[in-house]
Amino acid sequence: MKIKDRLALYFTLVSTVTLLGVLVVVYFTFLKLMESEFFERLNDRTMVTAKLYLEADEISSEALNKVRTQYLERLNGEVIRIYNEVNSATFIGDDQQFWTSETINLVRKKGKIRFKDGERQVVGIFYKDNQGDFVILASAIDEGTNRRINKLLTIMVIVFVVIFLGLLLSGRWIAKRILSPLDIFINQVKEIKSSNLDFRVDEGRNKDEISLLAQNFNKLMEHLEHSFILQKTFVANASHELRTPVTRMIISGEISLSREREKEAYQKALKSMLEDAEKLDNIITALVNLAQADLEYGSSQTENIRIDELIWQLQSEWNQKKGQNQLTVEMKNLPEEESALIIAANPTLLQIALDNIIGNAFKFSDDRQVKCILEIKEKEIILLISDLGPGITEAHQEEIFKPFFSSSAKSEHAGNGMGLYMAHKIVHLYHGTIHVSSSAPTGTTFILRFPSF
């Protein structure tokens, strides 16, 4: 059974049980009230009878009966008896005993009684008179009350059924309205596939449990998306980042083995291969930790890095690959204090981020010159990387940092769409920001800002 149906059912059950309790209380209260009223009428009957028959001595019994019949409305099944000291019926023309001596003596003992005898209601009083001690008993059947009670019961049953149905329908409507955000949430969740893990459900404006569920679900989806992307990132970057040192090691080994060489040449080749192996080990460690820790590894494995030294190192490596002066570097406002040049980061990850940006710049500018400008401002390090490529359209500038996005127009520019995404993640990991400034077709500039010590 759906939650909305259960809520409607529980709401209806609680409401109808409460209503049933109220109706039962009203029914029995009305019943007892009517019984009490009828007892009072019978009590008045006994008092009137006492006044007529016992106090009006000069009037004959026949005249009294006539007055009683004429002026007192006879109740349904009415029986009135006056019993003398020996418990015999007297005064009234009907001298049948009707009540037993036990009942008559009980009236004498208690002075006044009232009780129900089947459908009959009975009232008895003990009355002292100058003619003696008498017991007056009156009884009748309250048919008027029975009719009213039956009508009331019928009305209550009809009202109960109508209200029950009304509560059931209104309860289901209320439950459906309250849980409508949950239906929206379920339908949106059904749309999520492995191909659109960036999809987020609507969290709504109400600060209720469903909104909280949607918020937590979106957080879960964000973690899943990152984990899924990082798995693909690892594969893509492993092939991208590992290829260069492995190639250099292979080339160094092949050159060294191509002919006999002196001892110093072999030592130099082995030293170069060892450096590449160490670099390869650092890259593998960084990539594995990046994939396993959702980029949180880098924040716990930080070092104090001089950004200017890292830039010079990058210039040397890229100029070896692309040719002399292909990556130019300009330093502005270099401070005297070394602390102004320090960034707390994982050196391998930060180099991967900058390599990805510089590599993109060379790729999209068809290996034309790339310019890197380092500017130091108060408590801020600004790094600008500019190329001479075709630029990035305004529509694409918000998309380039998303995973697997590629805006390449040429087949030779095609990539896996992970480089800038990974660079963006790493820069933000170390409390930096990255923005792009481009006006096609005059080139693109990536602006990186880091807080300094």
N, C-alpha and C positions, 0 to 999 in steps of 0.2 A: 504494500500500500504506500502511495506517495505521501510525502510529509504534509502537503497541503490538505490531503484527505484525512490524515490522522489528526492534524490540528483542528480541522472543521468538526470531526467526530468528537474529539475530546472537549472542544468548546461547547458543542451541542449537548453532550452528556452532562457536563458540569452545570450548564445553564438549565437544562430540563430537570435535572435532579433537584436543583435549588428551587425551580418553579414548582415542581411537584410537591416539595416540602411546604412551600408557601400555601399552595392550594389545599393541601391536607390540613394544615393548621387553620386556615380560613374555614374549611368545611366543618371541622369538629368544633371550632369556636362558635360558628353560627348555630350548629346543632345544639350545643350545650346552652347557648343563649336562648334559643327557642324553647328548649325544655324548661329552663328556669322561668321563662315568661309564662309558660303554660301552668307550671306549678303555682305561680303567683295567682293566676286566674282561678285555679282550683282552691287556693287558700282563701281568696276573696269569696268564693262560693260558700265555703264552710262558715265564714264569718257572717255573711248575709243570712244564711240558713239559721244560724244561732240567733241572730237578731229577730228574724221573723217568727220563729217557732218557740223560742224560749223566753224572749223578752216581751212579746206582745201577748200577754196572758188573756186579755179580754176578747181577742179575735179568735174565732173558731178555726179549727184545722182545715176545714173545707175552704174557708175564705182565704186562709194563708196559702194554700195550694194554688188557688185561683190567681192570687197576686203574684206568686212565684212564677207560675206558668206564663202570665201575661207580661211581666216586666223583666224577667230574666231569660236571656237567650239560652236555649238548651244546647249544651255541647254534645258532640258526637259520642254516643254510647254512654251518656252521663248517668252516673249512679250516685245518689246521696243518701246516707243513712245517719240517723241520730239514735245512739244507743244509751239506754238508761243505766242505772247502777248495777243491774243484773245482766248487762250486756244483751238486752233485747231491743229490737228496733221499735221505735215509738214515734209519735207525732205525725210523721209522714204516712200517707195512706198505704204505701207499700211496706208491709211489715216483714218482708223476707229478710233473713239474717245477712246474707251476702258475704260479710267478712267473718272470720273465725274469732273466737274468744281470745286466742293468742295475739292477733293483730290489735284487737280492741284494748287488751290489757297493756300492750306495748305502748299504745297511745297514752293511756292513763299514767304509765311509768315515766315516759319521756316528755309528756306535755304536748309535743308536736312532732310529727314525723312526715316524711315524704319519701316515696320510693316508686319504682317502676315494676309493674306486674304484667309481663309480656308487652303488649302494645299499649297497655293502660298506664297512665300516670295517676298516682294516688296521693292524697293529702289528708292527714288526720290531725284533729286538735282536741284537746281536753278542755271542756268548758264547764265552769262552775256557775250555778244559778240558784236562785232562792227555791227553785223546785227540786234541786238535787244536782248531782254531778253527772255530766253527760259527755259522750264521745261522739264527735261528728266526723264522718269519713266521706270524702267526695272523690270520685274518679271519673275519667273520661279518656277517649282516644283522640289525640291531637292530629287529626287528618290534615288540617291546614298546614301544619308544620311539615308533615310527611310530603305533601305536594310541593311545598317550597323547597324542601331538601332535595327532592328528586329533580326538580327544575334546575336548582343550583348545581347538582352533580352533572346534569346533562350539559349545562353551560360550561362548567369547568372542563369537562372532557373535550368539548369542541375547542375551547380556548387553548387547552393544552396541546391538542393535535396541531392547531394552526400555528401556535408559537413554536412548537417543535420543528415543524417544517420551515418556518421563517428563520429560526436560529440555524438550522442545518444549511439552508441556502445562503444566508448572510454570512455564516461562519466560513463556508467554502469560498465565498467571494472575498471576504477579508483576508483569509489565508492566501488565496491566489494573488491578491494585491500586494500583501506584505512580502510574499516569496517571489514576486515577479523579477526582482533583481537576480535571484538565484537561478531562475530559468534563463535569463540573459547570460549569466555567468556560465551555465552548463552549455548553452549553444555556442558561446564563444570558445570554450575549452575544446569543443568538438572540432573547431576549425584549425587547431594547432597540429602541425605535422613537423616532421624532421626538417622540412624545407623552409619553414617560417617560424623558427624558434624565437625570432625577435618580436613576434606578436605578443601584445599585452592585453589582458582583459580590462574591461571598463570597471574602475573602482567605485564609481558612483559618488554622489554627494552626501549621502547619509552616513553618519558616523556610527554604523551599527555593526553587528557581527558579520553580516554578509560582505560589507565593505572591507572589514578587517581580513576576512578570508581572501578576498580578491587581492588585497595588498600583499599578503603573505604569499599567495600563489604567484603574483608577479615577481616577487623577490626570488622565489624558487626558480621561476622560468629564467630569470636573469642569470642565476648561478648555472643552470643547465645550459643556457646559451653559451656562457663563457667557457664552460667545460667542453662543450661540443666544439666550439671554435678553436679552443686551445689544442685539442687533439689534432684538428686539421692544421693548425698553425705549426705544431711540432713537426709534422710530416713535411709541410711546405718549406719551413725555415731550415729544417735539418738538411734537406737537399740543397737549399740555397746557400746556407752559411758554411756547410761542411765541404762543399765542392772545391773552394779556393785552396785551403790548406792541404787537402788531400791531393789535389792536382800538383801543387808545388812539391809535395813530398815525392810523388811519383816521378816528376820531372827531374828532381835532384838526384833520386836514386838511379834513374836511367842514364843521366849524364855521367854520374860517378862511375857507373859500370860499363860505359861505352868503350873505355880504353884504360890502360894502366896509368895510374897517376901517383904522384908523390904522397907521402904520408900526410903532409900539411893540407893537401887538397881534399883528401878523404875526411880529415878532421873537420875542415871547414864545411863540407857537405853534410856530415853527420850533425854538426852543430846547427846548421840551418834546418835540417829535418827535425831535430829535437825541438827547436823553437816552434816550428809548425805543429809538431805533435802536442806541445804544451798549449798552444793556441787552440788546437782542435779539442783538447781535453776541456779547456775552459768553456768553449762554445757548447759542447755536449752537456756539460754540467749545468750551464745556464738554461739551455733549452729544456732539459729534463725537469729541472726545478720549476721553470716557468709553466710547463704543462701540468705538473703535479700540484702546484700550490696556487694556481689561478693568479699568478703575478704577485702573490703575497711573499713569496720567497725573496724576491729582490729587496723588499723593504726591510727584511731582517738580516740581509747579507750585504750591508752597505759599507763603503769606504769613503774616505775623503779624497776626491779626485780633483786635480787641477785641470780645469776645463781647457786652458790654453795649451797645456802639454798634450791633452787628448786630441785637440784640433790639429796640432803639428804632426802628431802621429798619423792621423787620418789623411792629412795632405800627402805625407810621404808614401803611404800605402796606395792611395788612389792614383797618384802621379806615376807610380811604378806600373800600375795596370793600364792607365789611359794615356800616358805620355806626359812629358815635362810641361808644367804650368797649366795643366788641364783643370786642376783644382787650385784656385788661388785663395789665399787667406789674407784677411785684413783685420788688424787689432785696433780697437778704439778705446781710448780712456783707460789704458791699463793702469791699475793702481799700484802703489808701492807695497801695500799690505797684501801678503799672499792669501790671507783669509777671504778676501773679496773675490778670489778666483776659484774658491772651493765649492764643489757640489757633493753632497752626501748621496752616493748611489752605488749600485753594483757596476763596476767598470765594464764587465763583459756585456751586460744588458744595455747599458747606455751606449756603448759603441755599436751594438747591433741596431739600436734605434737610429743613430746618426748615419750609419752605413746604409740603412734602408732608404732614408731620405735622399742622401747623396747619390745612391745607386739609381733611384727613380729620376733624379734630376738629369743624370747622364743619359739614361735610357730614353726619356721623352724629348731630350734636346738633340738626339742622334750624336751623342758623344762630343757635343760642343762644350765650350768652357763653362765650368760651374764656379760660382763665387761664394765664398763663406766669409761672413763678417761677424766678428766677436766684439761686442760692446759691453763695457762694464758700467753700470749705473749704481746709485746708492741702494744697497741691499737687493740688487737684481742683476742677473746675468742674461743678456739678450744675444741670441744667436740667429743670424739670418743666412739662409741657404737659398741662393738664386740660380735659376737656369735660363737658358735662351730658347726654351721649347715653345710649343704652340699655345701654352697657357691653359687654364682650366676655366670652363664656363661657370657662371654664377650658380646655375642649377646644380652643377656637380660638386661645387666647393663644400657643401654640407654632407655629401655622400662619400667623399674619398677616404674618410677615416672609418668607414664601415667595413666589416669583413667581407672578403670576396668581391668587393666592388672594383670594376675596371672600366675606365673611360677611354681606353686606347682605341685610336682610329686605325692604326697600322698593325699588321700582324706581328711585326718585330717588336712592337711595344707591349704586346700581350704579356700578362703576368698572372700570378695566382690571387692577386687582390688582398694579400695579407701583410705586405711590407708596411704600408702607412698605418694600417690598423694596429699592428704590433708596436710601431713607433709611438703612436698616440697613447697606447696603454702604458708603455714604459715611461714616457714623459710625465704622464699624470700620476704614475706610481711614485715618482720622486717630487711630487707637489709642483710640477711645472705645468705650463700651458703650451699648446701648439695651435697656430692659426695659419691660414694660407691667404696670401694676397696675390691676385692674378687678374689681369685684364687681357684676355685673349685678343690678338695673338702675340703679345709682347713678352712672354715668359711668366714664370711663377716664382714667388718667394715664400718660403716657409719660415715663420717667425716662432722661435722657441724662447720661452722665458722661464728662468729658474730662480728661486730665492737663493741668495748667498748668505754666508755667515755674517 
